[in-house]
Amino acid sequence: MLVDSHCHLDFDVFDGDRDAVLERARAAGVGTMLTICTRLSKFEQVRAVADSDPEIWCSVGVHPHEAAEEGIDAPAALIERARHPRVVGIGETGLDFYYDHSPHDAQRVNFRAHIEAARETGLPLIVHARDADDETASMLRAAAAAGGLTGVMHCFSSGRALAEAALEIGFYISLSGIVTFKNAEELRGIAKDVPLDRLLVETDAPYLAPIPLRGKRNEPAFVAHTARFVAELKGVEEGALAAATTENFYRLFAKAKRP
């Protein structure tokens, strides 16, 4: 079995064929999916998708792109929504200084509130980081030193220093279709060195479809292509990679029940 540890099944691009998308995922061996919240104003739609299927779980959070309009400065709103039985993670959250859709200070405040919510709920933090490696590592190290923090660097495409910092504090590294891209040689070098017991795979659907499907709308079934590529990259059998990443998912997202 495979797990798509990060996708966005509530997005309207799936409205016309969501059931067929889920059928294709199951046919590809994807037994569990985690659909991710990016705006509190959309949480009810995200939760509804998770409520509709016992093999779909969800998170609650505000993406750094949305920090200016929907960012939070205290964890209470996240903690309240995290009580729902289908909510198994906090995020996605973090820092994105590449696109600058939100001011850096707003992103920092939002990120801190999510960190505190993760610590208070015991749920893993789902971290987005782009062009903010040093500050992300610094904030996570400080939070981890205070205790009670677990999490994952989602769709990892940052540098080796951030990967090592994340692993050092007990976080997991999740690889998306980016690892299959021709220009991702540095990322492949990092991926080779991530211990198998700290690795997850994801689609980030509908974005970032892996080769040989790059350019198409991504969907959870396509995580099989990424998993196959990563297994070959790391020199392990596909079944071993699938088993390890599935076990890792349920170890990290311990609130999720196995199918």
C-alpha positions as CSV (number, residue, x, y, z in Angstrom):
1,M,0.0,0.0,0.0
2,L,1.0,3.6,-0.6
3,V,0.0,6.8,1.2
4,D,-0.3,10.1,-0.5
5,S,0.7,12.2,2.5
6,H,-0.1,15.6,1.0
7,C,-2.8,16.5,-1.6
8,H,-5.5,19.1,-2.0
9,L,-8.7,17.1,-2.9
10,D,-11.0,20.0,-2.0
11,F,-9.7,22.1,-4.8
12,D,-12.3,22.9,-7.4
13,V,-10.2,21.3,-10.2
14,F,-11.4,18.0,-8.8
15,D,-15.1,18.9,-8.6
16,G,-16.0,17.3,-11.8
17,D,-14.4,13.9,-11.2
18,R,-13.4,13.5,-7.6
19,D,-14.9,10.0,-7.3
20,A,-13.0,8.9,-10.4
21,V,-9.8,10.4,-9.0
22,L,-10.3,8.3,-5.8
23,E,-11.0,5.2,-7.8
24,R,-7.8,5.6,-9.8
25,A,-5.9,6.2,-6.6
26,R,-7.1,2.9,-5.1
27,A,-6.4,1.1,-8.4
28,A,-2.8,2.4,-8.2
29,G,-2.4,1.0,-4.7
30,V,-2.9,4.2,-2.8
31,G,-4.8,3.2,0.4
32,T,-4.7,6.4,2.3
33,M,-4.7,10.1,1.4
34,L,-4.2,13.3,3.5
35,T,-5.9,16.3,2.1
36,I,-4.5,19.6,3.3
37,C,-6.1,22.8,4.4
38,T,-4.5,26.1,3.2
39,R,-7.1,28.6,4.4
40,L,-9.4,28.5,7.5
41,S,-12.2,29.9,5.3
42,K,-12.0,26.6,3.3
43,F,-11.7,24.2,6.3
44,E,-15.3,23.1,6.1
45,Q,-14.8,21.9,2.5
46,V,-11.5,20.2,3.4
47,R,-13.2,18.4,6.3
48,A,-16.2,17.4,4.2
49,V,-13.9,15.6,1.8
50,A,-12.3,13.7,4.7
51,D,-15.7,13.0,6.2
52,S,-16.9,11.5,2.9
53,D,-14.3,8.6,2.8
54,P,-12.8,6.6,5.6
55,E,-9.4,6.5,3.8
56,I,-9.1,10.3,3.6
57,W,-7.8,12.3,6.5
58,C,-7.3,16.1,6.7
59,S,-5.3,18.9,8.3
60,V,-6.1,22.4,9.4
61,G,-4.0,25.4,8.7
62,V,-3.2,28.6,6.8
63,H,-0.6,28.5,4.0
64,P,2.1,31.2,4.1
65,H,0.7,32.6,0.8
66,E,-2.5,33.3,2.6
67,A,-0.9,34.8,5.8
68,A,-1.8,38.4,4.9
69,E,-5.5,37.8,4.4
70,E,-6.2,34.8,6.7
71,G,-3.1,34.5,8.9
72,I,-3.6,33.9,12.6
73,D,-1.7,35.2,15.6
74,A,-2.8,32.7,18.2
75,P,-3.4,28.9,18.1
76,A,-6.9,28.7,19.4
77,A,-8.7,28.6,16.1
78,L,-6.5,25.7,15.0
79,I,-6.8,23.8,18.3
80,E,-10.6,24.0,18.2
81,R,-10.8,22.6,14.6
82,A,-8.2,20.0,15.4
83,R,-10.6,18.3,17.8
84,H,-12.5,16.8,14.8
85,P,-11.7,13.1,14.5
86,R,-10.6,13.4,10.8
87,V,-8.0,16.2,11.5
88,V,-4.6,14.5,12.0
89,G,-2.2,17.4,11.3
90,I,-1.6,21.1,11.6
91,G,-0.8,23.0,8.4
92,E,0.3,23.5,5.9
93,T,2.2,26.4,7.3
94,G,5.7,27.8,7.1
95,L,7.6,30.5,5.2
96,D,7.7,31.2,1.5
97,F,10.0,34.1,0.6
98,Y,10.1,33.2,-3.1
99,Y,6.7,34.3,-4.2
100,D,6.2,36.9,-1.4
101,H,2.4,36.6,-1.6
102,S,2.3,37.7,2.0
103,P,4.6,40.0,4.0
104,H,7.4,38.1,5.8
105,D,6.3,39.3,9.3
106,A,2.8,38.1,8.7
107,Q,4.2,34.7,7.7
108,R,6.3,34.5,10.8
109,V,3.4,35.3,13.1
110,N,1.2,32.8,11.3
111,F,4.0,30.1,11.5
112,R,4.5,30.6,15.2
113,A,0.8,30.2,15.9
114,H,0.8,26.9,14.0
115,I,3.9,25.7,15.8
116,E,2.2,26.4,19.1
117,A,-1.0,24.6,18.0
118,A,1.0,21.6,17.0
119,R,2.7,21.5,20.4
120,E,-0.5,21.9,22.3
121,T,-2.5,19.3,20.3
122,G,0.4,16.8,19.8
123,L,-0.4,16.7,16.1
124,P,2.4,16.9,13.6
125,L,3.3,20.2,11.9
126,I,3.2,20.2,8.1
127,V,5.8,22.7,6.9
128,H,6.1,24.5,3.6
129,A,9.5,26.2,3.1
130,R,10.8,28.0,0.0
131,D,13.7,30.4,-0.1
132,A,13.6,30.6,3.7
133,D,15.8,27.7,4.7
134,D,17.8,29.4,7.5
135,E,14.9,31.1,9.2
136,T,12.7,27.9,8.9
137,A,15.5,25.8,10.5
138,S,16.0,28.4,13.3
139,M,12.3,28.6,14.2
140,L,11.9,24.8,14.1
141,R,15.0,24.2,16.2
142,A,13.8,26.7,18.8
143,A,10.3,25.1,19.0
144,A,11.7,21.6,19.1
145,A,14.0,22.6,22.0
146,A,10.8,23.6,24.0
147,G,9.6,20.0,23.5
148,G,6.5,18.4,22.1
149,L,6.9,19.1,18.4
150,T,6.8,16.6,15.6
151,G,6.3,17.2,11.9
152,V,7.2,16.9,8.2
153,M,8.9,19.0,5.6
154,H,6.4,18.7,2.9
155,C,7.2,18.7,-0.8
156,F,10.9,19.0,0.1
157,S,12.9,21.0,-2.4
158,S,15.2,23.0,-0.2
159,G,18.9,22.7,0.6
160,R,20.8,20.0,2.5
161,A,21.2,22.2,5.6
162,L,17.4,22.4,6.1
163,A,17.0,18.7,5.5
164,E,19.7,17.9,8.1
165,A,18.1,20.4,10.6
166,A,14.7,18.8,10.1
167,L,16.1,15.3,10.6
168,E,18.1,16.4,13.6
169,I,14.9,17.5,15.5
170,G,13.0,14.3,14.5
171,F,11.0,15.6,11.5
172,Y,10.3,13.6,8.4
173,I,11.1,14.5,4.8
174,S,8.3,14.2,2.2
175,L,9.2,13.9,-1.5
176,S,6.9,14.9,-4.3
177,G,7.2,14.7,-8.1
178,I,9.8,17.4,-8.0
179,V,12.4,14.7,-7.2
180,T,11.8,13.2,-10.7
181,F,12.4,16.5,-12.6
182,K,15.5,16.7,-14.7
183,N,16.8,19.8,-12.9
184,A,16.5,18.3,-9.4
185,E,19.9,16.7,-9.2
186,E,20.7,18.4,-5.9
187,L,17.4,17.2,-4.4
188,R,18.1,13.6,-5.6
189,G,21.4,13.7,-3.8
190,I,19.7,14.8,-0.6
191,A,16.9,12.2,-1.0
192,K,19.5,9.4,-1.3
193,D,20.7,10.3,2.2
194,V,17.4,10.6,4.0
195,P,17.0,7.5,6.2
196,L,14.2,5.2,5.0
197,D,12.5,5.4,8.3
198,R,12.1,9.2,8.0
199,L,10.7,9.3,4.4
200,L,7.2,10.1,3.1
201,V,5.9,10.4,-0.5
202,E,3.2,12.8,-1.7
203,T,1.7,14.4,-4.8
204,D,0.8,17.9,-3.7
205,A,-2.0,17.3,-6.2
206,P,-3.2,19.0,-8.3
207,Y,0.4,20.4,-8.7
208,L,3.8,19.0,-9.6
209,A,2.9,15.8,-11.5
210,P,5.9,13.6,-11.7
211,I,7.7,12.5,-14.9
212,P,6.4,10.9,-17.1
213,L,3.2,12.9,-16.4
214,R,4.6,16.3,-15.9
215,G,2.3,19.0,-17.2
216,K,-0.8,17.1,-16.4
217,R,-3.1,17.7,-13.5
218,N,-1.6,15.8,-10.6
219,E,-3.7,13.3,-8.6
220,P,-3.1,10.8,-5.8
221,A,-2.7,7.8,-8.1
222,F,0.5,9.5,-9.5
223,V,2.3,9.1,-6.2
224,A,3.1,5.6,-7.4
225,H,5.4,7.1,-10.1
226,T,7.3,9.1,-7.4
227,A,7.5,6.1,-5.1
228,R,8.9,3.9,-7.9
229,F,11.5,6.6,-8.8
230,V,12.5,7.1,-5.2
231,A,12.9,3.3,-4.6
232,E,15.2,3.1,-7.6
233,L,17.1,6.2,-6.5
234,K,17.7,4.7,-3.0
235,G,18.4,1.2,-4.3
236,V,15.5,-0.6,-2.5
237,E,12.6,-2.7,-3.7
238,E,9.4,-0.9,-4.6
239,G,7.5,-2.9,-2.0
240,A,10.0,-2.0,0.7
241,L,9.7,1.7,-0.1
242,A,5.9,1.5,-0.1
243,A,5.9,-0.4,3.2
244,A,8.4,2.0,4.9
245,T,6.7,5.2,3.8
246,T,3.3,3.8,4.8
247,E,4.6,2.8,8.2
248,N,6.3,6.2,8.6
249,F,3.0,8.0,7.8
250,Y,1.1,6.2,10.5
251,R,3.9,6.6,13.0
252,L,3.9,10.4,12.4
253,F,0.2,10.9,11.9
254,A,-0.7,8.7,14.8
255,K,-4.3,9.9,15.0
256,A,-5.0,8.4,11.6
257,K,-6.4,4.9,11.7
258,R,-5.1,2.3,9.3
259,P,-7.6,1.0,6.7
